[in-house]
Amino acid sequence: MSAKDLTAATFTGLVNLADESLGARALLANDEFFAPKENLVRPGRGVFLPDEYTDRGKLMDGWETRRRRGPGHDWCVLKLGTRGRVRVLDIDTNHFLGNSPPYASVDAIAAAPDAEPEALVRGGEWVELLPQSPIRPGSQNIFPISHAESWPRAWTHLRLNIYPDGGVARFRAHGDVEPDWSSADADPWVAPKLRSGEVDLAAVRHGGLALACSDMFFGPMNNLILPGRAVNMGGGWETRRRRGPGFDWIIVRLGAPGSVGLIEVDTNFFKGNCPDCCSLEGIYAPRAALTELVDPSAAWRGVLPETKLTPHTRHEFRDEIVQRGPFTHVRLSIYPDGGVSRLRVFGTRSEGEPA
């Protein structure tokens, strides 16, 4: 069974801050004898290969330590893909049945993004997010996190502790992104085309969030605004084949209200399933409820008219933009269906209410 076949709990409105695609990394573990720590932040829930072994034992898709014969416990330090406030933890022991840890806890720290993990372990001011708690084998173990007023607004690193030893397939930290506006979040292809002050208003690292879509059968909606280019077709947003009238759409809340300067629509890897056309609309609706945004009477304004798309291509639009905002949300429509790898909405931030 592949990871794609496994149903995982998800949390609409939150971002997995421990997502490898967002830049999260497992930095340091006290032990990873049977399976490497890097598996913790990989996509899916892990797969089980019944006949696969290594010279150290059974090949497991997760992080697994050796059997502890003395006091203490095992741990792994992870760097979040972006600074953020953790609201839900998921310690997934999928496929770890006779070798999962009976208990786990999670600590957090707000540190420099490039802090040395050894230094954090030795002298960092860690805060206990999740006290030592029972976890079940072969399961997603979900823990809501209540923040204390004395805690920092956002964290940069987490430490997963397991008691006393064992294996965890995946680790997720769902929460709210603390926007980092220190860079335009633009790669060398598009950076020379940007004007002064333009940043990607829709980027996850800048607080952008996909709120709703008509369909995401083949690819989740938040893929659309992840950093970098997708490494394959599975890294984008893709809808099922439409067999009736209509078209597909996705609504993205911008990280901050802003005026649109340049739009990028990337159909990378979508060759036989690229939409025929796309359009983009914007709305200025601070703190709008989702039901207001999807209401047919919502005051969406045309930004990019219906425009032809080419498969497996990066499209950029500046002169084609008919209204620039400011906007708090954008809606990308694709005709009639298909897949888009990335959407970038470069523009300048506006003063005023947050999106």
C-alpha positions as CSV (number, residue, x, y, z in Angstrom):
1,M,0.0,0.0,0.0
2,S,1.4,3.4,-0.9
3,A,1.3,6.5,1.2
4,K,-1.1,8.0,-1.3
5,D,-3.7,5.3,-0.4
6,L,-3.7,6.1,3.3
7,T,-6.2,8.6,4.7
8,A,-4.6,11.1,7.1
9,A,-6.3,13.7,9.3
10,T,-5.9,17.2,8.0
11,F,-6.6,20.6,9.4
12,T,-8.1,23.1,7.0
13,G,-7.0,26.7,7.8
14,L,-3.7,25.5,9.3
15,V,-0.3,24.9,7.7
16,N,2.0,22.0,8.5
17,L,5.0,23.9,9.8
18,A,7.0,20.7,9.8
19,D,6.5,20.0,6.1
20,E,9.6,19.1,4.2
21,S,8.2,21.0,1.2
22,L,8.2,24.1,3.3
23,G,11.8,23.7,4.3
24,A,11.4,21.7,7.5
25,R,14.3,19.5,8.4
26,A,15.1,16.9,11.1
27,L,18.4,18.2,12.3
28,L,19.7,16.0,15.1
29,A,18.7,12.8,16.9
30,N,20.4,11.0,19.8
31,D,19.8,7.7,17.9
32,E,18.5,6.6,14.5
33,F,19.8,3.0,14.4
34,F,17.0,1.4,12.5
35,A,15.5,4.2,10.4
36,P,16.7,7.8,9.8
37,K,15.2,10.9,11.4
38,E,14.7,12.6,7.9
39,N,11.6,10.4,7.3
40,L,9.7,12.3,10.0
41,V,9.0,15.3,7.8
42,R,8.5,13.5,4.5
43,P,5.1,13.4,2.7
44,G,2.4,10.8,3.3
45,R,2.1,8.6,6.3
46,G,4.9,6.2,5.4
47,V,4.7,2.8,3.6
48,F,5.2,-0.7,4.8
49,L,7.4,-3.0,2.7
50,P,7.0,-6.5,4.3
51,D,10.0,-8.1,2.6
52,E,12.5,-5.2,2.7
53,Y,15.5,-5.5,5.2
54,T,18.8,-3.7,5.7
55,D,21.9,-5.0,7.4
56,R,20.5,-3.5,10.6
57,G,17.1,-5.1,10.4
58,K,13.6,-4.4,9.0
59,L,13.4,-1.4,6.7
60,M,10.9,1.0,8.2
61,D,9.6,4.2,6.7
62,G,10.0,6.5,9.7
63,W,12.4,7.3,12.5
64,E,13.3,4.3,14.7
65,T,15.8,4.0,17.5
66,R,17.4,0.8,18.9
67,R,16.0,-0.9,22.0
68,R,17.1,1.1,25.1
69,R,18.7,-1.0,27.8
70,G,19.4,1.7,30.3
71,P,17.8,4.9,31.7
72,G,16.8,7.9,29.6
73,H,14.8,8.4,26.5
74,D,15.3,9.2,22.8
75,W,14.7,12.5,21.0
76,C,14.9,14.4,17.7
77,V,15.3,18.1,17.1
78,L,13.4,19.5,14.0
79,K,13.7,22.9,12.4
80,L,10.3,24.2,11.2
81,G,9.9,25.2,7.6
82,T,8.9,28.7,8.8
83,R,8.4,30.4,12.1
84,G,5.0,29.8,13.4
85,R,2.5,29.2,16.2
86,V,1.8,25.5,16.7
87,R,-1.9,24.6,17.3
88,V,-2.1,20.9,16.6
89,L,0.5,18.1,16.8
90,D,0.3,14.8,15.0
91,I,2.6,12.0,16.1
92,D,1.9,9.3,13.5
93,T,3.0,5.8,14.4
94,N,1.7,4.3,11.2
95,H,3.1,0.7,10.6
96,F,4.9,0.9,13.9
97,L,2.9,-1.7,15.9
98,G,5.2,-3.8,18.1
99,N,7.9,-1.1,18.1
100,S,6.1,2.2,18.8
101,P,6.9,4.2,21.9
102,P,4.2,4.1,24.6
103,Y,4.7,7.8,25.4
104,A,5.9,11.0,23.8
105,S,6.3,14.7,24.5
106,V,7.2,17.8,22.5
107,D,9.2,20.9,23.4
108,A,9.6,24.1,21.5
109,I,12.0,27.0,21.2
110,A,12.2,30.4,19.5
111,A,15.8,30.7,18.2
112,A,17.7,31.9,15.2
113,P,16.8,29.9,12.1
114,D,20.4,29.0,11.6
115,A,21.1,28.0,15.3
116,E,23.3,25.0,15.8
117,P,21.2,22.1,17.0
118,E,23.9,20.9,19.4
119,A,23.9,24.3,21.1
120,L,20.1,24.3,21.4
121,V,20.2,20.8,23.0
122,R,22.9,21.9,25.4
123,G,21.6,25.3,26.5
124,G,18.4,26.3,24.7
125,E,15.4,27.6,26.6
126,W,12.9,24.9,25.6
127,V,9.3,25.2,26.5
128,E,7.1,22.1,27.0
129,L,4.3,22.2,24.3
130,L,3.0,18.7,25.0
131,P,3.7,17.0,28.3
132,Q,4.5,13.3,28.3
133,S,1.4,11.7,26.9
134,P,0.4,8.1,25.9
135,I,0.4,7.4,22.2
136,R,-1.1,4.5,20.3
137,P,0.7,2.2,17.9
138,G,-0.2,2.3,14.2
139,S,-2.2,5.5,14.6
140,Q,-2.3,9.3,14.1
141,N,-2.0,10.6,17.6
142,I,-3.5,14.1,17.5
143,F,-2.9,16.7,20.3
144,P,-4.4,20.2,20.3
145,I,-2.0,22.8,21.8
146,S,-3.2,25.6,24.1
147,H,-0.8,28.5,24.2
148,A,0.2,30.3,27.4
149,E,0.2,34.1,27.3
150,S,3.8,34.1,28.5
151,W,5.0,32.1,25.5
152,P,6.6,33.7,22.4
153,R,4.2,34.3,19.5
154,A,6.0,31.8,17.3
155,W,8.5,28.9,17.4
156,T,11.4,28.0,15.1
157,H,12.4,24.5,16.3
158,L,10.6,21.5,18.0
159,R,12.0,18.6,19.9
160,L,10.1,15.3,19.8
161,N,10.8,13.1,22.8
162,I,9.8,9.4,22.8
163,Y,9.8,7.2,26.0
164,P,11.8,5.2,26.2
165,D,12.6,4.3,22.5
166,G,10.9,3.0,19.4
167,G,9.6,4.3,16.1
168,V,7.5,7.2,14.7
169,A,6.5,7.3,11.0
170,R,5.7,11.0,10.6
171,F,5.6,14.1,12.7
172,R,3.3,17.1,11.9
173,A,3.0,20.5,13.5
174,H,-0.1,22.3,12.2
175,G,-0.4,26.0,13.0
176,D,-0.2,29.6,11.9
177,V,2.7,31.0,9.9
178,E,4.5,34.0,11.3
179,P,5.1,36.0,8.1
180,D,8.7,36.5,7.1
181,W,8.9,39.6,4.8
182,S,12.7,39.7,4.8
183,S,12.8,38.4,1.2
184,A,10.6,38.5,-1.9
185,D,10.5,34.7,-1.8
186,A,11.4,34.8,-5.5
187,D,13.8,32.5,-7.4
188,P,16.4,33.7,-9.9
189,W,13.9,33.3,-12.9
190,V,11.4,35.8,-11.6
191,A,13.5,38.0,-9.3
192,P,14.9,40.3,-12.0
193,K,11.4,40.9,-13.3
194,L,10.2,42.3,-9.9
195,R,9.9,46.0,-9.1
196,S,11.0,47.7,-5.9
197,G,9.0,46.5,-2.9
198,E,7.2,43.6,-4.7
199,V,7.0,40.4,-2.7
200,D,4.9,37.3,-3.1
201,L,1.7,38.2,-1.2
202,A,0.3,34.7,-1.6
203,A,3.4,32.7,-0.4
204,V,2.9,30.4,2.6
205,R,6.1,31.8,4.2
206,H,4.4,35.2,4.0
207,G,1.3,34.0,5.7
208,G,-0.7,33.1,2.5
209,L,-3.2,30.3,3.0
210,A,-5.5,28.4,0.6
211,L,-8.9,28.6,2.2
212,A,-11.2,26.7,-0.2
213,C,-11.5,25.2,-3.6
214,S,-14.0,23.5,-5.8
215,D,-12.0,20.2,-5.9
216,M,-8.6,18.8,-5.0
217,F,-8.9,15.2,-5.8
218,F,-5.3,14.7,-7.1
219,G,-3.4,17.4,-5.3
220,P,-4.1,19.5,-2.1
221,M,-4.8,23.1,-2.4
222,N,-2.0,24.5,-0.2
223,N,0.6,22.9,-2.7
224,L,-0.2,25.9,-4.9
225,I,1.6,28.4,-2.7
226,L,4.5,26.4,-1.4
227,P,8.0,27.6,-1.9
228,G,10.1,26.6,-4.9
229,R,9.0,24.7,-7.9
230,A,7.3,21.3,-7.5
231,V,9.5,18.3,-8.1
232,N,6.8,16.3,-9.8
233,M,3.1,16.4,-10.8
234,G,2.1,15.4,-7.3
235,G,3.5,18.7,-5.9
236,G,0.8,20.9,-7.3
237,W,-3.0,21.5,-7.0
238,E,-5.0,19.2,-9.3
239,T,-8.7,18.6,-9.8
240,R,-10.5,15.6,-11.1
241,R,-11.7,15.4,-14.8
242,R,-14.8,17.5,-15.1
243,R,-17.7,15.7,-16.9
244,G,-20.3,18.5,-16.8
245,P,-20.5,22.2,-17.2
246,G,-18.6,24.7,-15.1
247,F,-15.0,25.2,-14.0
248,D,-12.7,24.8,-11.0
249,W,-11.5,27.5,-8.6
250,I,-9.4,28.1,-5.5
251,I,-9.5,31.0,-3.0
252,V,-6.2,32.1,-1.4
253,R,-6.0,34.5,1.5
254,L,-3.0,36.8,1.0
255,G,-0.4,37.2,3.8
256,A,-1.1,40.9,3.9
257,P,-3.4,43.3,1.9
258,G,-1.6,44.5,-1.2
259,S,-1.7,45.7,-4.8
260,V,-0.9,43.2,-7.5
261,G,2.1,43.9,-9.8
262,L,3.0,40.6,-11.4
263,I,1.3,37.2,-11.5
264,E,3.0,33.9,-12.1
265,V,1.0,30.7,-13.0
266,D,3.3,27.7,-13.3
267,T,2.0,24.5,-14.9
268,N,5.2,22.6,-14.3
269,F,4.8,18.9,-15.0
270,F,1.2,19.3,-16.0
271,K,1.4,18.2,-19.6
272,G,-1.6,16.2,-20.6
273,N,-3.8,17.7,-17.8
274,C,-3.0,21.4,-17.9
275,P,-6.1,23.7,-17.8
276,D,-7.0,25.3,-21.1
277,C,-7.3,28.8,-19.6
278,C,-7.2,30.6,-16.2
279,S,-8.4,33.8,-14.7
280,L,-7.7,35.7,-11.5
281,E,-10.0,37.8,-9.3
282,G,-9.4,39.8,-6.2
283,I,-11.4,41.1,-3.3
284,Y,-10.7,43.4,-0.4
285,A,-12.6,41.8,2.5
286,P,-10.5,41.9,5.8
287,R,-11.5,39.2,8.2
288,A,-14.3,37.9,5.9
289,A,-15.9,34.6,6.8
290,L,-15.4,31.9,4.2
291,T,-19.1,31.7,3.6
292,E,-19.0,35.4,2.5
293,L,-16.1,34.7,0.1
294,V,-17.8,31.8,-1.6
295,D,-21.2,33.5,-1.8
296,P,-22.1,34.2,-5.5
297,S,-22.8,37.9,-4.6
298,A,-19.3,38.5,-3.2
299,A,-17.7,41.6,-4.7
300,W,-14.9,39.9,-6.6
301,R,-13.1,42.1,-9.2
302,G,-11.3,40.9,-12.3
303,V,-7.5,41.0,-12.0
304,L,-6.5,38.8,-14.9
305,P,-9.0,38.1,-17.6
306,E,-9.5,34.5,-19.0
307,T,-6.1,33.7,-20.5
308,K,-4.7,30.8,-22.4
309,L,-2.3,28.4,-20.6
310,T,0.5,26.2,-22.0
311,P,1.4,22.9,-20.5
312,H,4.6,22.5,-18.4
313,T,5.3,26.3,-18.6
314,R,5.9,29.2,-16.3
315,H,3.6,32.0,-17.3
316,E,4.0,35.6,-16.1
317,F,1.5,38.4,-16.4
318,R,2.0,42.1,-15.7
319,D,0.6,44.1,-18.6
320,E,-2.4,41.9,-18.8
321,I,-3.5,42.9,-15.2
322,V,-6.7,45.0,-15.4
323,Q,-7.2,45.8,-11.7
324,R,-4.4,45.9,-9.1
325,G,-6.2,46.3,-5.8
326,P,-5.5,46.5,-3.0
327,F,-6.8,43.0,-2.2
328,T,-6.9,40.7,0.8
329,H,-7.8,37.5,-1.2
330,V,-7.5,36.2,-4.7
331,R,-9.5,33.6,-6.5
332,L,-7.8,31.6,-9.3
333,S,-10.2,29.9,-11.7
334,I,-9.2,27.2,-14.2
335,Y,-11.1,26.2,-17.3
336,P,-12.5,23.6,-17.2
337,D,-10.3,21.6,-14.8
338,G,-6.7,20.2,-14.5
339,G,-3.6,21.0,-12.5
340,V,-1.5,24.1,-11.6
341,S,1.8,23.7,-9.9
342,R,2.3,27.2,-8.4
343,L,0.6,30.5,-8.1
344,R,2.6,33.6,-7.3
345,V,1.0,37.0,-6.6
346,F,3.8,39.5,-6.5
347,G,2.9,43.0,-5.3
348,T,3.4,45.7,-2.7
349,R,1.9,45.5,0.8
350,S,-0.7,48.1,1.8
351,E,-1.1,49.8,5.1
352,G,-4.3,48.9,6.8
353,E,-6.1,45.9,8.3
354,P,-4.6,42.4,8.1
355,A,-6.1,39.9,5.6
